[in-house]
């Protein structure tokens, strides 16, 4: 850890405490060179870093926040609560980490988000699917809309139950 005042890489820990929630540690440190005290927060990484394989072959770290950003864009001004969006993201995040060890194709992440969004709001689903499932023709989009129209309407304003079945 480098001192923010003198940039020295030699300090001692004065105090350590668990942060609320138990997933972080707050450490009070003192620089041995200049004597300045500073605080650091350390978060325990509980699982190996999952990488997303993009369509162009590049790899980026999996980030559930990116799913939420894409979901918010697809939902636009649709009547979908933030709790529903966050529940969907949390569900996909847990499922991806359960089913994949090191790498997951971005198309698989998109497919899983789209499947849940289809049940939550058909308009938001079409917005999301048109971007992430890459319809190649107007006919594909029309077929998808026709399939959605044949389904029963989704339940509104309810937090979806996306948890895995308990065994």
C-alpha positions as CSV (number, residue, x, y, z in Angstrom):
1,X,0.0,0.0,0.0
2,X,1.4,3.4,-1.0
3,X,1.1,6.4,1.3
4,X,-1.1,9.1,-0.3
5,X,1.2,11.8,1.1
6,X,4.7,10.7,0.2
7,X,4.1,7.7,-2.0
8,X,6.3,5.4,0.2
9,X,5.5,1.7,0.0
10,X,6.2,1.0,3.7
11,X,3.4,1.3,6.3
12,X,2.1,-0.5,9.3
13,X,-1.5,-1.5,10.1
14,X,-2.7,0.3,13.3
15,X,-6.3,-1.1,13.4
16,X,-8.4,-3.5,11.4
17,X,-12.2,-3.8,11.5
18,X,-14.8,-5.6,9.6
19,X,-17.1,-3.3,7.7
20,X,-20.9,-3.7,8.0
21,X,-22.0,-6.6,5.9
22,X,-18.8,-8.5,6.6
23,X,-17.6,-8.4,3.0
24,X,-14.9,-5.7,3.5
25,X,-12.2,-4.8,6.0
26,X,-11.3,-1.3,7.1
27,X,-7.7,-0.8,7.9
28,X,-6.1,2.2,9.6
29,X,-2.5,2.5,8.4
30,X,0.5,4.7,9.3
31,X,3.3,5.5,6.9
32,X,6.7,4.6,8.4
33,X,8.5,7.3,6.5
34,X,6.3,10.5,7.0
35,X,4.1,9.3,9.9
36,X,0.8,10.2,8.1
37,X,-2.2,8.0,8.9
38,X,-4.7,6.9,6.2
39,X,-7.5,4.4,5.9
40,X,-7.9,1.6,3.3
41,X,-10.8,-0.7,2.6
42,X,-10.2,-4.2,1.4
43,X,-12.8,-6.4,-0.2
44,X,-12.5,-10.2,-0.1
45,X,-12.8,-11.7,-3.6
46,X,-14.8,-14.8,-2.9
47,X,-14.7,-16.4,-6.4
48,X,-12.3,-16.5,-9.3
49,X,-12.7,-13.7,-11.8
50,X,-15.1,-14.7,-14.5
51,X,-14.3,-13.4,-18.0
52,X,-16.8,-12.6,-20.7
53,X,-15.9,-13.6,-24.2
54,X,-17.1,-10.8,-26.6
55,X,-18.3,-11.4,-30.1
56,X,-15.0,-10.1,-31.5
57,X,-13.1,-12.7,-29.4
58,X,-11.8,-10.2,-26.8
59,X,-12.3,-10.9,-23.1
60,X,-13.4,-8.6,-20.3
61,X,-14.2,-9.2,-16.6
62,X,-17.8,-10.1,-15.9
63,X,-19.6,-7.1,-14.5
64,X,-23.3,-7.4,-13.3
65,X,-23.4,-3.6,-13.4
66,X,-23.2,-3.7,-17.2
67,X,-26.2,-6.0,-17.3
68,X,-28.2,-3.5,-15.2
69,X,-27.1,-0.6,-17.5
70,X,-28.3,-2.5,-20.6
71,X,-31.5,-3.5,-18.8
72,X,-32.2,0.1,-17.9
73,X,-31.8,1.2,-21.5
74,X,-34.1,-1.5,-22.7
75,X,-36.7,-0.8,-20.1
76,X,-36.7,3.0,-20.9
77,X,-39.9,4.4,-19.6
78,X,-41.6,1.1,-19.1
79,X,-43.5,0.5,-15.8
80,X,-40.8,-1.8,-14.4
81,X,-39.7,-1.2,-10.9
82,X,-36.0,-0.8,-10.0
83,X,-36.5,-3.8,-7.6
84,X,-37.5,-6.0,-10.5
85,X,-34.5,-4.9,-12.6
86,X,-32.1,-5.5,-9.7
87,X,-33.7,-8.9,-9.0
88,X,-33.3,-9.9,-12.6
89,X,-29.7,-8.9,-12.6
90,X,-29.0,-10.6,-9.3
91,X,-30.6,-13.8,-10.6
92,X,-28.6,-13.8,-13.8
93,X,-25.4,-13.0,-11.9
94,X,-25.8,-16.0,-9.6
95,X,-26.7,-18.3,-12.4
96,X,-23.8,-17.3,-14.6
97,X,-21.3,-17.8,-11.7
98,X,-22.9,-21.1,-10.8
99,X,-22.8,-22.5,-14.4
100,X,-19.5,-21.1,-15.6
101,X,-16.1,-21.3,-14.0
102,X,-13.8,-19.1,-15.9
103,X,-15.3,-17.8,-19.2
104,X,-18.8,-17.2,-20.4
105,X,-19.8,-16.1,-24.0
106,X,-21.5,-12.6,-24.0
107,X,-24.3,-14.1,-26.2
108,X,-25.1,-16.6,-23.3
109,X,-25.4,-13.7,-20.8
110,X,-27.7,-11.8,-23.2
111,X,-29.8,-14.9,-23.8
112,X,-30.4,-15.4,-20.1
113,X,-31.3,-11.8,-19.5
114,X,-33.6,-11.8,-22.5
115,X,-35.4,-15.0,-21.3
116,X,-36.2,-13.4,-17.9
117,X,-37.1,-10.0,-19.5
118,X,-39.6,-11.8,-21.9
119,X,-41.6,-12.8,-18.8
120,X,-41.3,-9.4,-17.2
121,X,-42.2,-7.0,-20.0
122,X,-42.7,-7.8,-23.7
123,X,-41.8,-4.3,-25.0
124,X,-38.6,-4.1,-23.0
125,X,-37.8,-7.7,-24.1
126,X,-38.2,-6.7,-27.8
127,X,-36.0,-3.6,-27.2
128,X,-33.3,-5.8,-25.5
129,X,-33.6,-8.7,-28.0
130,X,-33.3,-6.5,-31.0
131,X,-29.9,-5.3,-29.7
132,X,-28.5,-8.4,-28.1
133,X,-30.0,-11.3,-30.0
134,X,-29.2,-9.7,-33.3
135,X,-32.3,-10.2,-35.4
136,X,-31.1,-10.4,-39.0
137,X,-34.4,-9.6,-40.7
138,X,-37.7,-7.9,-40.1
139,X,-39.3,-11.3,-40.5
140,X,-37.4,-12.6,-37.4
141,X,-38.6,-9.6,-35.4
142,X,-42.2,-10.1,-36.6
143,X,-42.1,-13.8,-35.7
144,X,-40.8,-12.9,-32.2
145,X,-43.6,-10.3,-31.7
146,X,-46.2,-12.8,-32.9
147,X,-44.9,-15.4,-30.4
148,X,-45.1,-12.9,-27.6
149,X,-48.7,-12.0,-28.5
150,X,-49.7,-15.6,-28.2
151,X,-48.4,-15.8,-24.6
152,X,-50.4,-14.7,-21.6
153,X,-49.6,-11.2,-20.4
154,X,-46.9,-10.8,-17.7
155,X,-47.8,-9.9,-14.1
156,X,-47.1,-6.3,-13.5
157,X,-45.3,-4.7,-10.5
158,X,-44.3,-7.9,-8.9
159,X,-40.8,-8.8,-8.0
160,X,-40.0,-11.8,-10.1
161,X,-39.0,-15.0,-8.4
162,X,-35.8,-15.9,-10.3
163,X,-34.2,-17.9,-7.5
164,X,-33.1,-21.4,-8.3
165,X,-35.4,-24.2,-7.2
166,X,-34.5,-25.4,-3.7
167,X,-33.4,-29.1,-3.5
